[in-house]
Every structure is written in C-alpha cells, then in structure tokens.
C-alpha cells in the first residue's frame, strides 16, 4: 500500500483536490472570457447565456479556491497561518511557490470586490480591474506546478498542459478573428501567449518543481519506518553519489534501527489480531504492551529521524521537500499512537476495549 494512500489527512487531500479543481475552473472561466469577446464571439450562443455561464464558472472557482485555502491553513502538517493566505511571499515554507498562489488569490479577491461594487464604480473602472483575472491565471498555474506534490505524475502533468494549451489556443483564436485596430492590445496578448509557456519552461528548468525524490517517496515508500526495508530517504541516500560521511553514518545507523524495530511492528499486528478474534482482558494487555513499545521505541526513533537524519540528507536529496512525505507518515503514526492511548484509557474506565479500538489497531498494523 502506498504512502499516498495512507499518510495524508483528509484536509491534505481536500486542499489538493480543491486547488486542482479551482485551477481547472479558472482556466475554463478565462477561456470562455477570451473566446466570447470581440468579433470572435460564437454566434450560436447568446451573449446572455455566455455571460451567465461565465459568472457561474467564476463562482464555482471561488468556492473551490476557498476550500483549497481553508483546508491548507487548517492542515497541521505545514502550519501556514491565515496571514499567509493573503500576504504574498510571507510563508516560511516554499515562500515563492506559495506566494504566487497568494498573489493570484489577492487579484481574484480584488475582482470579486469590485464586481460587488460594479454599479458604484462604473463599467469602465470595473472592467479595468476585471482584467486582473488574466494576470491571476498564470500565477495560479505556476503556483500549482511548483507546489503540488503530484506535479510529476502523468495525469497531473497532462492536466496542467491541457490548461496551458486551452488558454494559449483561445488567445490565438481570438487574435485570428480580431479586426483591425488596437495593435498594442493584440501585441500584448500575443506576447503573453508566448511568454507564459516559455516562462513555465524556465520555471521547470530552474528546479522549482517538487523534487522527483519526494514524488517517488509518495508513490512507493512504506509508511512505517519499521518496515522490512530501509526508509526511502535512506535508500535514496545510498543511491546518491557522494553523500557526506556524517550523513552516510546516520543512514547506516537508522537502517540498523529499522531492523531492530521489527518486533514493534509484529506487536502491533498481534494486538490487532487479538482484538479482532476475542476482545477481552488478554487483548487489552496486548494493546497496552504495544502502546508502551510505540511510545518508548518507535516514536523516539521517528523524532530522531526528523531532527537528525532528514536535515543531514536534505542537501543530498535536493531540499527538505524530498522527505516531506515521510514526515507526514510520522505525523500519522504519532496521531494513531495517541488514539491507542486514548482507547486504553477508555478501556480502563469502562472495563473493556471500546468497539472502534479494532479499527485503530488495524490501521496501525498497516502503518
């Protein structure tokens, strides 16, 4: 079972899904806005219908954007804070990539507020601000490409490529059907249609994508540091040429510790089996023993990995993002350990293990 399936909290998944849907909807809004204006507007659809569709797509974009922002802030893994969602480039975690998304959000909020005050501002002023949507879209695209941990997955790459191709094709289609005049505007649009793909290529070439190692970890690594194979950062460091001697020594140390932690994993599985077969005093004893092993051996091992091994491997793996997925696995295991402790306390208070204890230990055994 992959780390992707086991380690992400619901907030994390909701944030990724909300961001992806918001980008797709924003792309559709921009494409419709470009294609329905000027002489190139489709003749089979009425202006009223196109305007209604454009407005509904815009509202849906804002809904999923709100989901993306709120769940990202509430997710305890990164701990962004609410100020980061409106102040660009103020985050300590991936400041450039997150800052691009925050800038796009601020531009869209400006469009939303001026749309609400459209009657007071007048059409000319409102339209001038409305053009900010065309600046927000490339910022959102770059933010998604640079921040999303799924960027190197084929499906996600095709989605980004489709968004880019749709907007660029809409711009050139609009330019092809435009009449004479407004040379400066057409030149600016043509330049932007060329610059965004080129800029995105430079963005990727500069190494601003999430490191490939992080995605490999996300797809194939085992959740538990006590699995039969070394953790993915250890394996990755072994394959990397020229690791620092101190980092290499840490890799060997933690790999040996993984072998010593096999009995902890067996204890978790045994406790889960006992709860499934006959929940009673013997099962409760097994759960208590398992909780002691988790708190006395596994969790200290994970803490040491976070504060000793991962910082030492960061230069070799290309940055701290490469171990982000394993850190999330540690967070999930720590959360499950706290749930085991809670259920043990409830069992002592009630005289028997609670029914949903079986689910927690079963999940812990797969971790």
Residue pairs with C-beta under 8 A, 6 or more apart in sequence:
1 223
1 366
2 218
2 219
2 220
2 221
3 217
3 218
3 219
3 220
3 221
3 222
3 223
3 325
3 326
3 328
3 329
4 218
4 219
4 325
6 223
6 329
6 332
6 366
6 367
7 223
7 325
7 328
7 329
7 331
7 332
8 328
9 75
9 76
9 77
9 332
11 71
11 72
11 74
11 75
11 76
12 71
12 75
12 77
12 328
14 67
14 71
15 67
15 68
15 71
15 72
15 75
16 148
16 149
16 150
17 67
18 64
18 65
18 66
18 67
18 68
18 71
19 64
19 65
19 68
19 72
19 101
19 144
19 148
20 144
20 148
20 156
20 159
21 64
22 61
22 64
22 65
22 67
22 68
22 140
23 140
23 141
23 144
23 163
24 159
24 163
25 57
25 60
25 61
25 64
26 61
26 65
26 108
26 133
26 136
26 137
26 140
27 137
27 163
27 166
27 167
28 57
28 166
29 54
29 57
29 58
29 61
29 133
30 133
30 134
30 137
30 167
30 170
31 166
31 167
31 170
32 50
32 53
32 54
32 57
33 54
33 133
34 167
34 170
34 171
34 173
34 174
35 41
35 42
35 170
35 173
35 174
36 42
36 45
36 47
36 50
36 51
36 54
37 174
38 174
38 177
38 178
38 179
39 177
39 178
39 179
40 173
40 174
40 176
40 177
40 178
41 47
41 50
42 50
61 108
62 108
62 112
65 105
65 108
69 85
69 105
72 78
72 80
72 85
73 80
73 81
73 82
73 84
73 85
76 331
77 327
77 328
77 331
78 93
80 91
80 93
80 98
83 90
84 90
84 91
84 98
84 102
85 102
85 105
86 102
86 105
86 106
86 109
87 102
88 99
88 100
88 102
88 103
88 106
89 95
89 96
89 98
89 99
89 102
90 99
90 102
91 98
91 99
94 146
94 147
94 321
96 146
96 208
97 142
97 143
97 146
97 147
97 208
98 143
98 147
100 139
100 140
100 142
100 143
100 146
101 139
101 140
101 143
101 144
101 147
103 136
103 139
104 136
104 137
104 139
104 140
104 143
105 136
107 132
107 133
107 135
107 136
107 139
108 132
108 133
108 136
110 129
110 132
111 129
111 130
111 132
111 133
111 136
114 121
114 125
114 126
114 129
114 130
115 126
115 130
117 126
118 126
121 129
134 192
137 167
138 196
138 199
141 160
141 163
141 164
141 196
141 200
142 199
142 200
142 203
144 151
144 160
145 151
145 160
145 200
145 203
145 204
145 209
146 203
146 208
146 209
146 210
147 210
148 156
148 210
149 210
149 214
149 215
149 218
149 324
149 325
150 156
150 215
150 218
151 157
151 160
151 209
151 210
151 215
152 209
152 210
152 212
152 215
153 215
153 219
164 196
164 197
164 200
167 193
167 196
168 193
168 196
168 197
171 189
171 190
171 192
171 193
172 190
172 193
174 189
175 186
175 189
175 190
175 193
178 186
207 318
210 321
211 317
211 318
211 319
211 321
211 322
213 232
213 236
213 317
213 318
213 322
214 321
214 322
214 323
214 324
214 325
216 232
216 236
217 232
217 233
217 236
217 322
217 323
217 325
217 326
218 325
220 232
221 231
221 232
221 325
221 326
221 329
222 229
222 231
222 232
223 329
223 332
223 333
223 366
223 367
224 265
224 329
224 333
224 367
225 231
225 254
225 258
225 261
225 298
225 301
225 302
225 305
225 326
225 329
225 330
226 258
226 261
226 262
226 264
226 265
226 298
226 301
227 258
227 265
228 262
229 235
229 258
230 238
230 251
230 254
230 255
230 258
231 254
231 258
231 305
231 326
232 326
233 309
233 310
233 313
233 317
233 322
233 323
233 326
234 251
234 254
234 255
234 258
234 309
236 313
236 316
236 317
236 322
237 243
237 247
237 248
237 251
237 313
237 316
237 317
238 251
240 316
240 317
242 316
243 251
243 313
243 316
244 312
244 315
244 316
246 312
247 309
247 312
247 313
247 316
250 308
250 309
250 312
250 313
251 309
251 313
254 301
254 304
254 305
254 309
257 301
261 297
261 298
261 301
263 293
264 290
264 293
264 294
264 297
264 298
265 365
267 286
267 289
267 290
267 293
268 290
268 294
268 361
268 364
268 365
268 367
269 365
270 286
270 290
271 283
271 286
271 287
271 289
271 290
271 361
271 365
272 358
272 361
272 362
272 364
272 365
274 282
274 283
274 286
274 287
275 283
275 286
275 287
275 353
275 357
275 358
275 361
276 358
276 362
277 283
279 352
279 353
279 355
279 357
279 358
280 352
280 353
283 353
284 344
284 347
284 352
284 353
287 340
287 343
287 344
287 347
287 353
287 357
287 361
288 344
290 340
290 361
290 364
291 337
291 340
291 341
291 344
294 337
294 340
295 337
295 341
298 333
298 337
299 333
299 334
299 337
302 330
302 333
302 334
305 326
305 330
306 327
306 330
310 320
310 323
310 326
310 327
311 320
313 322
313 323
314 320
314 322
314 323
317 323
329 367
332 367
333 364
333 367
336 360
336 363
336 364
336 367
337 364
339 360
340 360
340 361
340 364
343 353
343 354
343 356
343 357
343 360
346 354
347 353
347 354
347 357
